[in-house]
Amino acid sequence: MRLHRIRNDQLYHRDLGDPLEVLMLLPDGGHRVEVVGSNILNGERLQPFLPGDTFHTARVRDGGQWFLGASTEWPGVDPSDVEPGEADALAETYPDAADLIRSFTA
Protein backbone atom coordinates (compact mmCIF):
# COMPACT_ATOMS: atom_id res chain seq x y z
CA MET A 1 0.00 0.00 0.00
CA ARG A 2 1.31 3.43 -0.86
CA LEU A 3 1.99 5.93 1.89
CA HIS A 4 -1.01 8.26 2.23
CA ARG A 5 -3.45 9.85 4.63
CA ILE A 6 -7.20 10.28 4.60
CA ARG A 7 -8.93 13.20 6.28
CA ASN A 8 -11.49 10.93 8.00
CA ASP A 9 -11.15 8.28 10.70
CA GLN A 10 -10.67 4.72 9.47
CA LEU A 11 -11.20 1.23 10.80
CA TYR A 12 -9.21 -1.60 9.20
CA HIS A 13 -10.93 -4.98 8.87
CA ARG A 14 -9.20 -8.33 8.61
CA ASP A 15 -11.00 -11.11 6.73
CA LEU A 16 -8.46 -13.77 5.74
CA GLY A 17 -4.79 -14.34 5.04
CA ASP A 18 -1.52 -13.50 6.68
CA PRO A 19 -0.95 -10.69 9.19
CA LEU A 20 -0.67 -7.15 7.85
CA GLU A 21 1.66 -4.60 9.45
CA VAL A 22 0.32 -1.04 9.36
CA LEU A 23 2.69 1.85 10.01
CA MET A 24 0.81 4.87 11.37
CA LEU A 25 2.33 8.36 11.50
CA LEU A 26 -0.04 10.10 13.89
CA PRO A 27 -1.10 13.75 13.68
CA ASP A 28 0.34 14.39 17.18
CA GLY A 29 3.85 13.53 15.94
CA GLY A 30 3.92 9.99 17.31
CA HIS A 31 3.93 6.74 15.40
CA ARG A 32 3.10 3.09 15.91
CA VAL A 33 2.90 -0.20 14.04
CA GLU A 34 -0.27 -2.26 14.45
CA VAL A 35 -0.50 -5.83 13.22
CA VAL A 36 -3.85 -6.72 11.68
CA GLY A 37 -4.40 -10.43 12.19
CA SER A 38 -6.32 -13.08 14.06
CA ASN A 39 -3.79 -13.92 16.79
CA ILE A 40 -5.16 -11.52 19.36
CA LEU A 41 -3.38 -13.34 22.20
CA ASN A 42 -0.10 -12.31 20.54
CA GLY A 43 -1.08 -8.66 20.17
CA GLU A 44 -2.58 -8.77 16.68
CA ARG A 45 -5.72 -6.71 16.16
CA LEU A 46 -8.81 -7.64 14.17
CA GLN A 47 -9.88 -4.02 13.62
CA PRO A 48 -7.32 -1.34 14.40
CA PHE A 49 -8.48 2.28 14.43
CA LEU A 50 -6.64 5.01 12.52
CA PRO A 51 -7.46 8.60 13.50
CA GLY A 52 -8.18 10.98 10.65
CA ASP A 53 -5.13 12.68 9.08
CA THR A 54 -2.86 9.74 9.97
CA PHE A 55 -0.29 9.01 7.28
CA HIS A 56 -0.06 5.25 6.91
CA THR A 57 1.18 2.40 4.78
CA ALA A 58 1.04 -1.37 5.14
CA ARG A 59 2.76 -4.57 4.15
CA VAL A 60 2.19 -8.27 4.62
CA ARG A 61 4.27 -9.47 7.55
CA ASP A 62 7.57 -11.24 6.72
CA GLY A 63 6.92 -14.83 5.71
CA GLY A 64 3.37 -14.07 4.64
CA GLN A 65 1.99 -14.16 1.14
CA TRP A 66 -1.38 -12.39 1.12
CA PHE A 67 -3.93 -10.46 3.16
CA LEU A 68 -7.62 -9.96 2.48
CA GLY A 69 -9.20 -7.07 4.28
CA ALA A 70 -10.58 -3.59 3.84
CA SER A 71 -11.06 -0.33 5.65
CA THR A 72 -14.13 1.68 6.49
CA GLU A 73 -14.01 5.48 6.58
CA TRP A 74 -16.72 7.74 7.88
CA PRO A 75 -18.58 9.70 6.80
CA GLY A 76 -16.98 8.48 3.56
CA VAL A 77 -14.08 9.44 1.33
CA ASP A 78 -13.94 11.77 -1.64
CA PRO A 79 -10.80 11.90 -3.79
CA SER A 80 -10.01 15.31 -2.29
CA ASP A 81 -9.83 13.64 1.17
CA VAL A 82 -6.78 11.55 0.16
CA GLU A 83 -3.25 12.95 0.27
CA PRO A 84 -0.23 10.94 -0.94
CA GLY A 85 2.75 10.93 1.40
CA GLU A 86 6.35 11.52 0.44
CA ALA A 87 8.62 9.16 2.39
CA ASP A 88 11.70 11.42 2.64
CA ALA A 89 9.71 14.44 3.82
CA LEU A 90 7.81 12.34 6.36
CA ALA A 91 11.07 10.80 7.61
CA GLU A 92 12.21 14.34 8.45
CA THR A 93 8.90 15.16 10.15
CA TYR A 94 8.91 11.85 12.08
CA PRO A 95 12.63 11.26 12.78
CA ASP A 96 11.91 8.53 15.36
CA ALA A 97 10.07 6.59 12.63
CA ALA A 98 12.48 7.34 9.76
CA ASP A 99 13.87 3.79 9.58
CA LEU A 100 10.36 2.32 9.64
CA ILE A 101 9.18 4.71 6.92
CA ARG A 102 12.08 3.72 4.69
CA SER A 103 11.57 0.03 5.41
CA PHE A 104 7.84 0.10 4.66
CA THR A 105 8.25 2.15 1.48
CA ALA A 106 11.35 0.41 0.03
Chimera marker file (.cmm) of the C-alpha trace (Angstrom):
<marker_set name="trace">
<marker id="1" x="0.000" y="0.000" z="0.000" r="1" g="1" b="0" radius="0.5"/>
<marker id="2" x="1.307" y="3.431" z="-0.857" r="1" g="1" b="0" radius="0.5"/>
<marker id="3" x="1.990" y="5.934" z="1.894" r="1" g="1" b="0" radius="0.5"/>
<marker id="4" x="-1.007" y="8.263" z="2.235" r="1" g="1" b="0" radius="0.5"/>
<marker id="5" x="-3.455" y="9.847" z="4.627" r="1" g="1" b="0" radius="0.5"/>
<marker id="6" x="-7.197" y="10.284" z="4.599" r="1" g="1" b="0" radius="0.5"/>
<marker id="7" x="-8.930" y="13.195" z="6.279" r="1" g="1" b="0" radius="0.5"/>
<marker id="8" x="-11.489" y="10.933" z="7.999" r="1" g="1" b="0" radius="0.5"/>
<marker id="9" x="-11.150" y="8.283" z="10.705" r="1" g="1" b="0" radius="0.5"/>
<marker id="10" x="-10.668" y="4.717" z="9.470" r="1" g="1" b="0" radius="0.5"/>
<marker id="11" x="-11.195" y="1.231" z="10.796" r="1" g="1" b="0" radius="0.5"/>
<marker id="12" x="-9.212" y="-1.601" z="9.200" r="1" g="1" b="0" radius="0.5"/>
<marker id="13" x="-10.925" y="-4.983" z="8.868" r="1" g="1" b="0" radius="0.5"/>
<marker id="14" x="-9.201" y="-8.331" z="8.615" r="1" g="1" b="0" radius="0.5"/>
<marker id="15" x="-11.001" y="-11.108" z="6.735" r="1" g="1" b="0" radius="0.5"/>
<marker id="16" x="-8.458" y="-13.768" z="5.742" r="1" g="1" b="0" radius="0.5"/>
<marker id="17" x="-4.795" y="-14.337" z="5.037" r="1" g="1" b="0" radius="0.5"/>
<marker id="18" x="-1.521" y="-13.497" z="6.676" r="1" g="1" b="0" radius="0.5"/>
<marker id="19" x="-0.954" y="-10.690" z="9.190" r="1" g="1" b="0" radius="0.5"/>
<marker id="20" x="-0.672" y="-7.153" z="7.851" r="1" g="1" b="0" radius="0.5"/>
<marker id="21" x="1.655" y="-4.600" z="9.448" r="1" g="1" b="0" radius="0.5"/>
<marker id="22" x="0.322" y="-1.044" z="9.364" r="1" g="1" b="0" radius="0.5"/>
<marker id="23" x="2.686" y="1.852" z="10.007" r="1" g="1" b="0" radius="0.5"/>
<marker id="24" x="0.811" y="4.870" z="11.370" r="1" g="1" b="0" radius="0.5"/>
<marker id="25" x="2.325" y="8.364" z="11.504" r="1" g="1" b="0" radius="0.5"/>
<marker id="26" x="-0.036" y="10.098" z="13.892" r="1" g="1" b="0" radius="0.5"/>
<marker id="27" x="-1.098" y="13.747" z="13.677" r="1" g="1" b="0" radius="0.5"/>
<marker id="28" x="0.344" y="14.393" z="17.177" r="1" g="1" b="0" radius="0.5"/>
<marker id="29" x="3.853" y="13.528" z="15.938" r="1" g="1" b="0" radius="0.5"/>
<marker id="30" x="3.922" y="9.987" z="17.306" r="1" g="1" b="0" radius="0.5"/>
<marker id="31" x="3.934" y="6.744" z="15.403" r="1" g="1" b="0" radius="0.5"/>
<marker id="32" x="3.095" y="3.085" z="15.909" r="1" g="1" b="0" radius="0.5"/>
<marker id="33" x="2.895" y="-0.197" z="14.044" r="1" g="1" b="0" radius="0.5"/>
<marker id="34" x="-0.267" y="-2.256" z="14.452" r="1" g="1" b="0" radius="0.5"/>
<marker id="35" x="-0.501" y="-5.834" z="13.217" r="1" g="1" b="0" radius="0.5"/>
<marker id="36" x="-3.850" y="-6.723" z="11.677" r="1" g="1" b="0" radius="0.5"/>
<marker id="37" x="-4.395" y="-10.430" z="12.192" r="1" g="1" b="0" radius="0.5"/>
<marker id="38" x="-6.322" y="-13.076" z="14.057" r="1" g="1" b="0" radius="0.5"/>
<marker id="39" x="-3.787" y="-13.924" z="16.786" r="1" g="1" b="0" radius="0.5"/>
<marker id="40" x="-5.162" y="-11.516" z="19.363" r="1" g="1" b="0" radius="0.5"/>
<marker id="41" x="-3.379" y="-13.344" z="22.205" r="1" g="1" b="0" radius="0.5"/>
<marker id="42" x="-0.103" y="-12.313" z="20.535" r="1" g="1" b="0" radius="0.5"/>
<marker id="43" x="-1.080" y="-8.657" z="20.167" r="1" g="1" b="0" radius="0.5"/>
<marker id="44" x="-2.579" y="-8.772" z="16.680" r="1" g="1" b="0" radius="0.5"/>
<marker id="45" x="-5.724" y="-6.706" z="16.162" r="1" g="1" b="0" radius="0.5"/>
<marker id="46" x="-8.805" y="-7.641" z="14.166" r="1" g="1" b="0" radius="0.5"/>
<marker id="47" x="-9.882" y="-4.023" z="13.618" r="1" g="1" b="0" radius="0.5"/>
<marker id="48" x="-7.318" y="-1.341" z="14.396" r="1" g="1" b="0" radius="0.5"/>
<marker id="49" x="-8.485" y="2.280" z="14.426" r="1" g="1" b="0" radius="0.5"/>
<marker id="50" x="-6.642" y="5.008" z="12.521" r="1" g="1" b="0" radius="0.5"/>
<marker id="51" x="-7.462" y="8.597" z="13.504" r="1" g="1" b="0" radius="0.5"/>
<marker id="52" x="-8.177" y="10.983" z="10.651" r="1" g="1" b="0" radius="0.5"/>
<marker id="53" x="-5.127" y="12.681" z="9.077" r="1" g="1" b="0" radius="0.5"/>
<marker id="54" x="-2.858" y="9.743" z="9.971" r="1" g="1" b="0" radius="0.5"/>
<marker id="55" x="-0.286" y="9.013" z="7.278" r="1" g="1" b="0" radius="0.5"/>
<marker id="56" x="-0.055" y="5.253" z="6.908" r="1" g="1" b="0" radius="0.5"/>
<marker id="57" x="1.176" y="2.405" z="4.782" r="1" g="1" b="0" radius="0.5"/>
<marker id="58" x="1.041" y="-1.372" z="5.141" r="1" g="1" b="0" radius="0.5"/>
<marker id="59" x="2.765" y="-4.572" z="4.154" r="1" g="1" b="0" radius="0.5"/>
<marker id="60" x="2.185" y="-8.275" z="4.620" r="1" g="1" b="0" radius="0.5"/>
<marker id="61" x="4.272" y="-9.466" z="7.551" r="1" g="1" b="0" radius="0.5"/>
<marker id="62" x="7.566" y="-11.238" z="6.716" r="1" g="1" b="0" radius="0.5"/>
<marker id="63" x="6.919" y="-14.830" z="5.706" r="1" g="1" b="0" radius="0.5"/>
<marker id="64" x="3.366" y="-14.066" z="4.637" r="1" g="1" b="0" radius="0.5"/>
<marker id="65" x="1.986" y="-14.158" z="1.137" r="1" g="1" b="0" radius="0.5"/>
<marker id="66" x="-1.380" y="-12.389" z="1.123" r="1" g="1" b="0" radius="0.5"/>
<marker id="67" x="-3.933" y="-10.464" z="3.157" r="1" g="1" b="0" radius="0.5"/>
<marker id="68" x="-7.624" y="-9.964" z="2.480" r="1" g="1" b="0" radius="0.5"/>
<marker id="69" x="-9.204" y="-7.067" z="4.278" r="1" g="1" b="0" radius="0.5"/>
<marker id="70" x="-10.581" y="-3.593" z="3.843" r="1" g="1" b="0" radius="0.5"/>
<marker id="71" x="-11.063" y="-0.331" z="5.646" r="1" g="1" b="0" radius="0.5"/>
<marker id="72" x="-14.131" y="1.679" z="6.493" r="1" g="1" b="0" radius="0.5"/>
<marker id="73" x="-14.006" y="5.477" z="6.582" r="1" g="1" b="0" radius="0.5"/>
<marker id="74" x="-16.719" y="7.737" z="7.880" r="1" g="1" b="0" radius="0.5"/>
<marker id="75" x="-18.582" y="9.703" z="6.801" r="1" g="1" b="0" radius="0.5"/>
<marker id="76" x="-16.978" y="8.478" z="3.558" r="1" g="1" b="0" radius="0.5"/>
<marker id="77" x="-14.080" y="9.443" z="1.327" r="1" g="1" b="0" radius="0.5"/>
<marker id="78" x="-13.940" y="11.770" z="-1.638" r="1" g="1" b="0" radius="0.5"/>
<marker id="79" x="-10.803" y="11.897" z="-3.792" r="1" g="1" b="0" radius="0.5"/>
<marker id="80" x="-10.007" y="15.308" z="-2.295" r="1" g="1" b="0" radius="0.5"/>
<marker id="81" x="-9.832" y="13.644" z="1.171" r="1" g="1" b="0" radius="0.5"/>
<marker id="82" x="-6.784" y="11.552" z="0.162" r="1" g="1" b="0" radius="0.5"/>
<marker id="83" x="-3.248" y="12.954" z="0.272" r="1" g="1" b="0" radius="0.5"/>
<marker id="84" x="-0.235" y="10.941" z="-0.937" r="1" g="1" b="0" radius="0.5"/>
<marker id="85" x="2.746" y="10.927" z="1.402" r="1" g="1" b="0" radius="0.5"/>
<marker id="86" x="6.354" y="11.524" z="0.439" r="1" g="1" b="0" radius="0.5"/>
<marker id="87" x="8.618" y="9.164" z="2.394" r="1" g="1" b="0" radius="0.5"/>
<marker id="88" x="11.698" y="11.419" z="2.643" r="1" g="1" b="0" radius="0.5"/>
<marker id="89" x="9.714" y="14.440" z="3.825" r="1" g="1" b="0" radius="0.5"/>
<marker id="90" x="7.814" y="12.342" z="6.365" r="1" g="1" b="0" radius="0.5"/>
<marker id="91" x="11.074" y="10.797" z="7.607" r="1" g="1" b="0" radius="0.5"/>
<marker id="92" x="12.211" y="14.341" z="8.447" r="1" g="1" b="0" radius="0.5"/>
<marker id="93" x="8.902" y="15.161" z="10.153" r="1" g="1" b="0" radius="0.5"/>
<marker id="94" x="8.907" y="11.853" z="12.081" r="1" g="1" b="0" radius="0.5"/>
<marker id="95" x="12.629" y="11.261" z="12.781" r="1" g="1" b="0" radius="0.5"/>
<marker id="96" x="11.914" y="8.527" z="15.357" r="1" g="1" b="0" radius="0.5"/>
<marker id="97" x="10.075" y="6.595" z="12.626" r="1" g="1" b="0" radius="0.5"/>
<marker id="98" x="12.478" y="7.340" z="9.759" r="1" g="1" b="0" radius="0.5"/>
<marker id="99" x="13.871" y="3.791" z="9.581" r="1" g="1" b="0" radius="0.5"/>
<marker id="100" x="10.363" y="2.317" z="9.638" r="1" g="1" b="0" radius="0.5"/>
<marker id="101" x="9.183" y="4.706" z="6.922" r="1" g="1" b="0" radius="0.5"/>
<marker id="102" x="12.080" y="3.721" z="4.690" r="1" g="1" b="0" radius="0.5"/>
<marker id="103" x="11.570" y="0.029" z="5.405" r="1" g="1" b="0" radius="0.5"/>
<marker id="104" x="7.836" y="0.105" z="4.656" r="1" g="1" b="0" radius="0.5"/>
<marker id="105" x="8.253" y="2.149" z="1.480" r="1" g="1" b="0" radius="0.5"/>
<marker id="106" x="11.346" y="0.411" z="0.028" r="1" g="1" b="0" radius="0.5"/>
<link id1="1" id2="2" r="1" g="1" b="0" radius="0.2"/>
<link id1="2" id2="3" r="1" g="1" b="0" radius="0.2"/>
<link id1="3" id2="4" r="1" g="1" b="0" radius="0.2"/>
<link id1="4" id2="5" r="1" g="1" b="0" radius="0.2"/>
<link id1="5" id2="6" r="1" g="1" b="0" radius="0.2"/>
<link id1="6" id2="7" r="1" g="1" b="0" radius="0.2"/>
<link id1="7" id2="8" r="1" g="1" b="0" radius="0.2"/>
<link id1="8" id2="9" r="1" g="1" b="0" radius="0.2"/>
<link id1="9" id2="10" r="1" g="1" b="0" radius="0.2"/>
<link id1="10" id2="11" r="1" g="1" b="0" radius="0.2"/>
<link id1="11" id2="12" r="1" g="1" b="0" radius="0.2"/>
<link id1="12" id2="13" r="1" g="1" b="0" radius="0.2"/>
<link id1="13" id2="14" r="1" g="1" b="0" radius="0.2"/>
<link id1="14" id2="15" r="1" g="1" b="0" radius="0.2"/>
<link id1="15" id2="16" r="1" g="1" b="0" radius="0.2"/>
<link id1="16" id2="17" r="1" g="1" b="0" radius="0.2"/>
<link id1="17" id2="18" r="1" g="1" b="0" radius="0.2"/>
<link id1="18" id2="19" r="1" g="1" b="0" radius="0.2"/>
<link id1="19" id2="20" r="1" g="1" b="0" radius="0.2"/>
<link id1="20" id2="21" r="1" g="1" b="0" radius="0.2"/>
<link id1="21" id2="22" r="1" g="1" b="0" radius="0.2"/>
<link id1="22" id2="23" r="1" g="1" b="0" radius="0.2"/>
<link id1="23" id2="24" r="1" g="1" b="0" radius="0.2"/>
<link id1="24" id2="25" r="1" g="1" b="0" radius="0.2"/>
<link id1="25" id2="26" r="1" g="1" b="0" radius="0.2"/>
<link id1="26" id2="27" r="1" g="1" b="0" radius="0.2"/>
<link id1="27" id2="28" r="1" g="1" b="0" radius="0.2"/>
<link id1="28" id2="29" r="1" g="1" b="0" radius="0.2"/>
<link id1="29" id2="30" r="1" g="1" b="0" radius="0.2"/>
<link id1="30" id2="31" r="1" g="1" b="0" radius="0.2"/>
<link id1="31" id2="32" r="1" g="1" b="0" radius="0.2"/>
<link id1="32" id2="33" r="1" g="1" b="0" radius="0.2"/>
<link id1="33" id2="34" r="1" g="1" b="0" radius="0.2"/>
<link id1="34" id2="35" r="1" g="1" b="0" radius="0.2"/>
<link id1="35" id2="36" r="1" g="1" b="0" radius="0.2"/>
<link id1="36" id2="37" r="1" g="1" b="0" radius="0.2"/>
<link id1="37" id2="38" r="1" g="1" b="0" radius="0.2"/>
<link id1="38" id2="39" r="1" g="1" b="0" radius="0.2"/>
<link id1="39" id2="40" r="1" g="1" b="0" radius="0.2"/>
<link id1="40" id2="41" r="1" g="1" b="0" radius="0.2"/>
<link id1="41" id2="42" r="1" g="1" b="0" radius="0.2"/>
<link id1="42" id2="43" r="1" g="1" b="0" radius="0.2"/>
<link id1="43" id2="44" r="1" g="1" b="0" radius="0.2"/>
<link id1="44" id2="45" r="1" g="1" b="0" radius="0.2"/>
<link id1="45" id2="46" r="1" g="1" b="0" radius="0.2"/>
<link id1="46" id2="47" r="1" g="1" b="0" radius="0.2"/>
<link id1="47" id2="48" r="1" g="1" b="0" radius="0.2"/>
<link id1="48" id2="49" r="1" g="1" b="0" radius="0.2"/>
<link id1="49" id2="50" r="1" g="1" b="0" radius="0.2"/>
<link id1="50" id2="51" r="1" g="1" b="0" radius="0.2"/>
<link id1="51" id2="52" r="1" g="1" b="0" radius="0.2"/>
<link id1="52" id2="53" r="1" g="1" b="0" radius="0.2"/>
<link id1="53" id2="54" r="1" g="1" b="0" radius="0.2"/>
<link id1="54" id2="55" r="1" g="1" b="0" radius="0.2"/>
<link id1="55" id2="56" r="1" g="1" b="0" radius="0.2"/>
<link id1="56" id2="57" r="1" g="1" b="0" radius="0.2"/>
<link id1="57" id2="58" r="1" g="1" b="0" radius="0.2"/>
<link id1="58" id2="59" r="1" g="1" b="0" radius="0.2"/>
<link id1="59" id2="60" r="1" g="1" b="0" radius="0.2"/>
<link id1="60" id2="61" r="1" g="1" b="0" radius="0.2"/>
<link id1="61" id2="62" r="1" g="1" b="0" radius="0.2"/>
<link id1="62" id2="63" r="1" g="1" b="0" radius="0.2"/>
<link id1="63" id2="64" r="1" g="1" b="0" radius="0.2"/>
<link id1="64" id2="65" r="1" g="1" b="0" radius="0.2"/>
<link id1="65" id2="66" r="1" g="1" b="0" radius="0.2"/>
<link id1="66" id2="67" r="1" g="1" b="0" radius="0.2"/>
<link id1="67" id2="68" r="1" g="1" b="0" radius="0.2"/>
<link id1="68" id2="69" r="1" g="1" b="0" radius="0.2"/>
<link id1="69" id2="70" r="1" g="1" b="0" radius="0.2"/>
<link id1="70" id2="71" r="1" g="1" b="0" radius="0.2"/>
<link id1="71" id2="72" r="1" g="1" b="0" radius="0.2"/>
<link id1="72" id2="73" r="1" g="1" b="0" radius="0.2"/>
<link id1="73" id2="74" r="1" g="1" b="0" radius="0.2"/>
<link id1="74" id2="75" r="1" g="1" b="0" radius="0.2"/>
<link id1="75" id2="76" r="1" g="1" b="0" radius="0.2"/>
<link id1="76" id2="77" r="1" g="1" b="0" radius="0.2"/>
<link id1="77" id2="78" r="1" g="1" b="0" radius="0.2"/>
<link id1="78" id2="79" r="1" g="1" b="0" radius="0.2"/>
<link id1="79" id2="80" r="1" g="1" b="0" radius="0.2"/>
<link id1="80" id2="81" r="1" g="1" b="0" radius="0.2"/>
<link id1="81" id2="82" r="1" g="1" b="0" radius="0.2"/>
<link id1="82" id2="83" r="1" g="1" b="0" radius="0.2"/>
<link id1="83" id2="84" r="1" g="1" b="0" radius="0.2"/>
<link id1="84" id2="85" r="1" g="1" b="0" radius="0.2"/>
<link id1="85" id2="86" r="1" g="1" b="0" radius="0.2"/>
<link id1="86" id2="87" r="1" g="1" b="0" radius="0.2"/>
<link id1="87" id2="88" r="1" g="1" b="0" radius="0.2"/>
<link id1="88" id2="89" r="1" g="1" b="0" radius="0.2"/>
<link id1="89" id2="90" r="1" g="1" b="0" radius="0.2"/>
<link id1="90" id2="91" r="1" g="1" b="0" radius="0.2"/>
<link id1="91" id2="92" r="1" g="1" b="0" radius="0.2"/>
<link id1="92" id2="93" r="1" g="1" b="0" radius="0.2"/>
<link id1="93" id2="94" r="1" g="1" b="0" radius="0.2"/>
<link id1="94" id2="95" r="1" g="1" b="0" radius="0.2"/>
<link id1="95" id2="96" r="1" g="1" b="0" radius="0.2"/>
<link id1="96" id2="97" r="1" g="1" b="0" radius="0.2"/>
<link id1="97" id2="98" r="1" g="1" b="0" radius="0.2"/>
<link id1="98" id2="99" r="1" g="1" b="0" radius="0.2"/>
<link id1="99" id2="100" r="1" g="1" b="0" radius="0.2"/>
<link id1="100" id2="101" r="1" g="1" b="0" radius="0.2"/>
<link id1="101" id2="102" r="1" g="1" b="0" radius="0.2"/>
<link id1="102" id2="103" r="1" g="1" b="0" radius="0.2"/>
<link id1="103" id2="104" r="1" g="1" b="0" radius="0.2"/>
<link id1="104" id2="105" r="1" g="1" b="0" radius="0.2"/>
<link id1="105" id2="106" r="1" g="1" b="0" radius="0.2"/>
</marker_set>
